[in-house]
Amino acid sequence: MEDIVKITLWLPDQQALNEVLSKAQVSLDCGAPRRESDGSFRIILYASPEEAKRVRALGYRQEEDANYGKVLAQRQNEVSKTDRFEGGKVKPTGIGEKR
C-alpha cells in the first residue's frame, strides 16, 4: 500500500482523459471531473510509481503526492481491530428510527 501515488491532473477535454486511461493503469477518484475556471477538467488518479511515470510522460499539468501511500498506511493503524458486534451477537445501535 505504501507505493501509491496520488496524482491531481488537469486535462483539456474528454479525449485527453481517454488518452491517459489508455496509456496507464490508474484508479480514478470517485465523483465526476471538476471543471476549472480556465475550462480544463481536474481529476484525481491513484497509481503505482511506474504508472505515475507513464502519466507524467503524457505532458499534462499535474501534481503528485508520492507520500500518499505512506499516509494511508499510517491512517490504517488508527482503525480498530476489535469486533464491536461480537460476531453478530450484539446488534448495531444508532440514531435511526425503526418503522
C-alpha positions in Angstrom: 0.0 0.0 0.0 2.9 2.3 0.6 3.7 2.7 -3.1 0.6 4.5 -4.1 1.0 7.9 -5.8 -1.9 10.4 -5.8 -2.0 12.4 -9.0 -4.0 15.6 -9.5 -4.3 16.1 -13.2 -5.7 18.9 -15.3 -6.9 17.9 -18.7 -8.3 20.0 -21.6 -11.1 17.5 -22.7 -12.6 14.0 -22.7 -10.1 12.9 -25.4 -7.2 13.7 -23.1 -8.8 11.7 -20.3 -9.3 8.7 -22.7 -5.6 9.0 -23.7 -4.5 8.9 -20.0 -6.7 6.0 -19.2 -5.5 4.0 -22.3 -1.8 4.7 -21.6 -1.6 3.9 -17.8 -3.3 1.6 -15.3 -4.7 4.0 -12.8 -7.7 4.3 -10.5 -10.0 7.3 -10.7 -11.2 9.1 -7.6 -15.0 8.8 -7.1 -17.1 11.6 -8.5 -17.1 13.5 -11.7 -14.2 15.5 -13.0 -14.3 19.1 -11.8 -14.4 21.9 -14.3 -11.9 24.6 -13.5 -12.3 28.3 -14.3 -9.9 28.1 -17.3 -12.2 25.4 -18.8 -9.9 22.5 -18.0 -11.0 19.4 -16.1 -9.4 18.4 -12.8 -9.3 14.7 -11.9 -7.6 12.7 -9.2 -5.9 9.4 -10.0 -4.2 6.8 -7.9 -1.3 4.8 -9.4 1.9 2.9 -8.7 5.1 4.9 -9.2 5.7 3.1 -12.6 2.2 4.1 -13.8 2.7 7.6 -12.5 5.7 7.9 -14.7 3.6 7.0 -17.7 1.0 9.7 -16.8 3.8 12.2 -16.3 5.3 11.4 -19.8 2.0 12.5 -21.4 2.9 16.1 -20.6 -0.3 17.3 -19.0 -0.3 19.7 -16.0 -0.2 17.6 -12.8 0.7 17.5 -9.1 1.9 14.3 -7.5 1.8 13.2 -3.9 4.4 10.4 -3.7 3.8 10.0 0.1 0.1 9.3 -0.2 0.5 5.5 0.3 2.6 6.1 3.4 -0.1 8.3 4.8 -2.7 5.7 4.0 -0.7 3.0 5.9 -0.3 5.3 8.9 -4.0 6.0 8.9 -4.9 2.3 8.7 -3.2 1.9 12.0 -5.9 4.1 13.5 -8.7 1.7 12.6 -9.8 -0.6 15.3 -9.2 -4.3 15.0 -11.9 -5.3 17.5 -15.3 -6.8 16.5 -17.7 -4.4 18.2 -20.6 -6.6 17.1 -19.0 -9.7 18.7 -19.6 -12.0 15.7 -23.2 -10.9 15.3 -24.2 -11.3 19.0 -24.5 -7.6 19.5 -26.9 -5.6 17.4 -25.8 -2.3 15.9 -27.2 0.8 17.6 -27.7 4.2 16.1 -29.9 7.2 15.9 -32.0 5.9 13.1 -35.7 5.3 13.7 -37.2 1.8 13.0 -40.5 1.9 11.3 
